[in-house]
Amino acid sequence: MIAALPPEASQVTPATTLESLRETISASRLSCWLQCRLRFYFRYVLKLAKPVTPALIVGQAVHAVLRRWNLARWHGEAASPEALEQAFQEAWEGSGEVRWDGKEADSRAQAQGLWRAYLETCLLPVNIPPKGVEVSVDADLRSHGLPVLRGVLDLVTGDNRIVDYKTSAQTQTDERLAHNHELQLSAYGVLYRHATGEQESGFEIHSLIKTKQPKITRTELPPMTDRQQSRLFRSIESYVDGLERKDFVPSPGMGCMGCEFFNECRKWDGEDHHE
């Protein structure tokens, strides 16, 4: 059994400072840093509030249902259809300010179609309970000169495989999925090994694809290698060094038009306004 630890400090402390950002790191924060340091600055240093996107709400609602289903399996119980619908309803209604643009009903139907398709496909053995569900874990990396790594494992199966759920707009090849999510899965591997003293038996990415007819795929990957851990640690070193220098610069590219901070980026004058 994996013992749960407190959630990431940035999720519970409203006034996140540069000092606290240096003390801990998560896969999502590291990913944002590597994609665009100015975006990181707006999101995690200035903490600029933005409306939640429909795609994020769809993903969160689907995760809420799968969490309820897996928790029931973890405790040796059956999750009734009513309980799953309730989990979905609670997640949807608790989503906060969302810019729906008249498409809430379509997004809601899409989310329901995804989690129902996943449960019908049943990629996991129903008769083997998981070892952990949505578990918050810490790994103290200070002996490596790095911050404390924090994360949440979506699911650890009975045979020690780490499962991560992804909702996406289109199908991706196994190679692309492995590349795009390597740092995140490596972080999960480090967290799992620190929490259990064991090596994970592998990883699985369960993709819930938002096509007209929902599609469910499974990508199986081997345990984290020494090379992958080294790549993760070097990336965290870049994060630590960049924070020390306050290296908050933009990374213009194809993804800029979909960035929630596009307007703020265009107005950025090259100065640090954190102080």
C-alpha positions in Angstrom: 0.0 0.0 0.0 1.2 3.5 -0.8 0.9 6.0 2.0 -0.7 9.3 1.0 1.1 12.6 1.7 -0.2 16.2 1.7 -1.0 17.8 -1.7 1.4 20.1 -3.4 2.0 23.3 -1.6 1.2 25.4 -4.7 -2.3 24.0 -4.6 -3.0 25.0 -1.0 -1.0 28.2 -0.5 -2.6 31.2 -2.3 0.5 33.4 -2.2 3.1 31.1 -3.8 6.5 32.8 -3.7 9.7 32.2 -5.6 11.2 30.7 -2.4 8.4 28.1 -2.2 8.7 27.4 -5.9 12.4 26.6 -5.3 11.6 24.1 -2.5 9.3 21.8 -4.5 8.7 20.8 -8.1 5.9 18.8 -9.8 5.8 17.3 -13.3 3.1 19.7 -14.4 5.1 22.7 -13.1 8.2 21.4 -14.8 6.4 20.9 -18.1 5.1 24.5 -18.0 8.6 25.8 -17.3 10.1 23.8 -20.2 7.3 24.9 -22.6 7.5 28.7 -21.8 9.1 30.4 -18.9 7.1 33.5 -19.3 3.9 31.4 -19.1 5.3 29.9 -16.0 5.8 33.4 -14.6 2.3 34.5 -15.2 0.8 31.2 -13.9 2.9 30.4 -10.9 4.6 33.6 -9.8 2.0 36.3 -10.5 -0.8 33.7 -10.3 -3.0 35.4 -12.8 -6.5 34.0 -12.8 -8.0 32.8 -16.1 -11.3 31.2 -17.0 -11.1 27.4 -17.1 -11.2 25.9 -20.7 -13.9 23.4 -21.7 -11.2 20.9 -22.6 -9.9 21.0 -19.0 -13.3 20.6 -17.5 -14.0 17.6 -19.7 -10.7 16.0 -18.6 -11.3 16.8 -14.9 -14.8 15.4 -15.0 -13.7 12.2 -16.7 -10.9 11.8 -14.1 -13.4 12.3 -11.3 -15.5 9.4 -12.5 -12.6 7.1 -13.1 -11.3 8.0 -9.6 -14.6 7.0 -8.0 -14.6 3.8 -10.0 -11.0 2.9 -9.1 -11.5 3.8 -5.4 -14.5 1.4 -5.2 -12.3 -1.3 -6.7 -9.5 -0.4 -4.3 -11.9 -1.0 -1.3 -13.4 -4.2 -2.8 -16.7 -2.5 -3.6 -18.8 -2.1 -6.7 -19.4 1.4 -8.0 -23.0 1.7 -9.0 -24.1 3.6 -12.1 -25.7 6.2 -9.8 -22.5 6.8 -7.9 -20.6 7.3 -11.1 -23.2 9.7 -12.4 -23.0 11.6 -9.1 -19.2 11.8 -9.3 -19.6 13.3 -12.8 -22.3 15.7 -11.8 -20.3 17.0 -8.8 -17.2 17.5 -10.9 -19.1 19.3 -13.6 -21.0 21.6 -11.3 -17.8 22.4 -9.3 -15.8 23.5 -12.3 -16.0 27.2 -11.5 -15.9 30.0 -14.2 -15.8 28.4 -17.7 -15.8 30.1 -21.1 -18.3 27.8 -22.7 -19.2 29.9 -25.7 -22.6 28.1 -26.0 -21.1 24.7 -26.1 -21.6 23.4 -22.6 -24.2 20.8 -23.6 -21.9 19.4 -26.3 -18.9 19.3 -23.9 -20.9 17.6 -21.3 -22.2 14.9 -23.7 -18.6 14.4 -24.9 -17.3 13.9 -21.4 -20.1 11.4 -20.5 -19.4 9.5 -23.8 -15.7 9.2 -22.9 -16.0 7.8 -19.4 -18.8 5.4 -20.4 -16.7 4.2 -23.4 -13.7 3.6 -21.1 -15.7 1.5 -18.6 -17.3 -0.5 -21.4 -13.8 -1.1 -22.9 -12.5 -2.2 -19.5 -8.7 -2.1 -19.9 -8.1 -3.2 -16.3 -8.8 -6.6 -14.7 -11.9 -6.0 -12.6 -11.1 -8.8 -10.2 -7.6 -7.5 -9.2 -7.8 -4.5 -7.0 -5.4 -1.6 -7.4 -2.6 -0.8 -4.9 -3.2 2.9 -5.0 -5.6 5.5 -6.4 -5.0 9.2 -6.7 -2.2 9.0 -4.2 -0.1 12.2 -3.4 3.5 11.3 -2.9 6.8 13.2 -2.1 10.3 12.3 -3.1 13.1 14.2 -1.3 15.7 14.9 -3.9 17.9 17.2 -1.9 20.7 14.7 -1.8 20.9 15.3 -5.6 20.9 19.1 -5.1 17.3 19.2 -6.3 13.9 20.3 -4.7 11.4 17.9 -3.3 9.4 16.3 -6.1 5.7 16.0 -5.6 3.0 14.4 -7.6 -0.2 12.4 -7.7 -0.3 8.8 -9.1 -3.6 8.3 -10.9 -3.5 4.6 -10.5 -1.1 1.8 -9.4 -2.3 -1.6 -10.5 -2.1 -4.8 -8.5 1.0 -5.8 -10.6 2.8 -2.5 -9.9 2.1 -0.7 -13.2 1.6 3.0 -13.0 -1.4 4.1 -15.1 -2.0 7.7 -16.3 -5.2 8.9 -17.9 -5.1 11.3 -20.9 -8.0 12.9 -22.7 -7.1 14.1 -26.1 -8.6 15.4 -29.4 -6.8 12.9 -31.6 -5.0 9.6 -31.7 -1.3 9.7 -31.2 1.3 7.0 -31.9 2.8 5.1 -29.0 6.2 6.7 -29.9 4.8 10.2 -29.7 2.9 9.5 -26.5 6.1 8.1 -24.9 8.1 11.1 -26.0 5.6 13.8 -25.0 5.0 12.3 -21.5 8.5 11.0 -20.7 9.3 13.5 -18.0 5.9 13.1 -16.3 6.2 9.3 -16.3 9.8 9.5 -15.1 8.6 11.7 -12.3 6.0 9.1 -11.4 8.7 6.4 -11.4 10.9 8.4 -9.0 7.9 9.0 -6.7 6.8 5.4 -6.8 10.3 4.1 -6.0 10.8 6.5 -3.1 7.4 5.6 -1.7 7.7 1.8 -1.9 11.4 1.0 -2.2 10.5 -1.0 -5.3 10.8 -0.6 -9.0 7.6 -0.2 -11.0 6.8 -3.0 -13.4 6.0 -0.5 -16.2 3.7 2.3 -17.2 0.4 2.5 -19.1 -1.1 5.6 -20.8 -4.9 5.1 -21.2 -6.0 7.6 -23.8 -9.6 8.7 -24.0 -9.9 10.2 -27.5 -12.6 12.8 -28.2 -13.6 11.6 -31.6 -17.3 11.5 -32.7 -17.3 7.9 -31.6 -15.1 7.9 -28.4 -12.0 5.8 -28.8 -10.0 4.2 -26.0 -6.4 3.1 -26.4 -3.7 1.7 -24.2 0.0 2.4 -24.5 2.3 0.1 -22.5 5.8 1.3 -21.6 8.7 -0.3 -19.7 10.0 0.8 -16.3 12.0 4.1 -16.1 15.6 3.7 -17.2 18.7 5.4 -15.7 18.9 7.6 -18.8 15.3 8.8 -18.4 15.9 9.6 -14.7 19.0 11.5 -15.7 17.1 13.5 -18.3 14.5 14.3 -15.6 17.1 15.4 -13.1 18.9 17.6 -15.6 15.5 19.2 -16.5 14.9 20.0 -12.8 18.4 21.5 -12.6 17.4 23.8 -15.4 14.3 24.8 -13.5 16.2 25.5 -10.3 18.9 27.5 -12.1 16.4 29.5 -14.0 14.4 30.4 -10.9 17.6 31.7 -9.3 18.2 34.0 -12.3 14.5 34.9 -12.7 14.9 33.7 -16.2 11.2 34.4 -17.2 11.5 34.8 -21.0 8.9 33.9 -23.7 9.2 30.9 -26.1 7.3 32.0 -29.2 5.9 29.1 -31.2 3.0 27.3 -32.7 1.3 26.9 -29.3 1.1 30.6 -28.5 -2.3 31.3 -30.0 -3.9 28.8 -27.6 -2.0 30.2 -24.6 -4.3 31.8 -21.9 -1.7 34.5 -21.4 -1.3 35.5 -25.0 -2.4 39.1 -24.4 -0.2 39.5 -21.3 2.8 38.1 -23.3 2.3 40.7 -26.0 2.4 43.5 -23.5 5.4 42.1 -21.6 8.2 44.7 -21.4 11.0 42.4 -20.4 10.9 43.4 -16.7 10.3 41.3 -13.6 7.3 42.8 -11.8 7.2 40.2 -9.0 8.9 42.4 -6.4 
